[in-house]
Amino acid sequence: MPRELDYQNVRKCLDNYVPTKIYLRLMASMGGTVKVDETLEGRTLDILEVDDNWSFLIDGSEVIRLSPRETRWGVSMAYEVTDGNGCKVYSTTIAPDDPAFPEAQESVLRYDLEWHLLEITFKGRIPLQFHSEREGFKS
């Protein structure tokens, strides 16, 4: 997904789909320390742009504020599906709108911010708009 649309993409997901979990940890050699691990059932997750940072709020209270300028990969989406053996698999490589792709049980929005990995899990499949020409797919 284009980085200049990162905030709009996160905002669109939060406005149109029900988040079930937010998870934030340090990445790689930074230690992997978990900073946020919250189940969101019956709660509200929101994001605000504050002084060029993103503020994540649960039920109106800020849980973390991070800078989107310090990102290497930007926003991506992974999908939890059950394979032929009944195992859960998270895929970031298969287009979810491909008819051969099994129905996703969860969509996981992933974003790297300031050496943190942010994951927001949503129930079901969040369709993507493709920003490049791909045979067999339309935006």
N, C-alpha and C positions, 0 to 999 in steps of 0.2 A: 504494500500500500504506500502511496506517496507520503513522504514525511511531512510535507506542508499541510496535509489533511489529518495529521495524527489526532489533534484535539477534537476536530469535527467527527472523526470516526469513533473515538471513545465516547463522545457526547451522544452520538446517534445510537450506539449500542445501549447506553444507560437509559436513554429516553424511550427506546422501543422494545427492550427485552428485559427480563427479570434476572438480575444478578443473584447468584446463590452463594458466592464466596469471593473474598478478596485475600490475596496472599502476596507478601512482599518479603524478599530476602536479599542479602548481599550476594553478589555473583563471584564465581571463580575464586581467585586467590584472596579475595576480600574476606573469605571465611564462611560464607553461607549462612550467617546469622539471620534468623527469622525475625523480622521487625513487626509484621502484621500477619495474622492468620485468623480471620474472622468469618464465621458463617453468617449469612445475611438473611436467613429466613425470618420474615416478619419485620425486617429492618430496611432502611432506605440508604442506598449508596449514591453519592453525588460527587461531582468534580467541578471545581471552579478555577478560573484563571486568576491568579493573584500575583501582582508584581512580576510578571513573566515566569511564574511558577505554576505548577498544578497542585491544588489543594484537594485531597480526597477526604470526604466527610461521610461518616456513618451516623444516621439520625441527627444530622446537623452539627455534629462535633468533629472537628478536624482530627484525623488519625495520622496523616503524613502529608508533608509538602515537599515536592521534588521539582527539579528543573528539567523541562523537556529539551533544553538545548544540549544537555549532556547525554546524548543517545548515540549508539553505534548502529542499531538496526531499525529503530522505530517500532511501530505497531505491527504485530502479526497475529494470525488466528490459527489455533490448532483445534482439531475436532476429535472428540472421544467417540470411537465406534467399537463395536464388538466384532472380532474377527470370526472366521469359520470354526475356530476351536473354543469360542466362548470367552476369549481373553480380551480385556480392554486395551485398546491401542490409541495413542494420540498421534494424529497425522497432521503434518504441516505441508506435505508435498502433493497431496491429491486435491484437485479442485472439488469443493463440496457440491457444486452444481452439476458435476459429471453424473449422468444417470447410473454409471457403474459403481459410484461411491455409496456405501451403505449409509442409512439414515444415522445421523449423529445424535447421541444421547446428550452430549454437552458441547458447548463451544467455549474455548478458553482464549480470551484476548490476552496477549503477552506483549510486554513493553519493557525495554531496558532504559532506566533512568538513573543517572548518577551512580553507576555500578551496582544498581539494584535490579532484580528481576521482579516485575509486577505481573501478577496473573489475576484476572477477573473472570470467574467462571459463570456461564449462563446456561440455563436449561435449553436443550434442543439445539437446532442448527441456525446460526446466523448467516444468511446468504451474503456473499461478497459481490461487489461490483468490480469487474476487472478493468484495469486502467491500461491494458495493453491488448493488442489483437491476438487472439488465440483461436485456432481453428475449432469450430464446433461450439464456441461460447459467445454470448452476446452480453454487452454491458447493460 
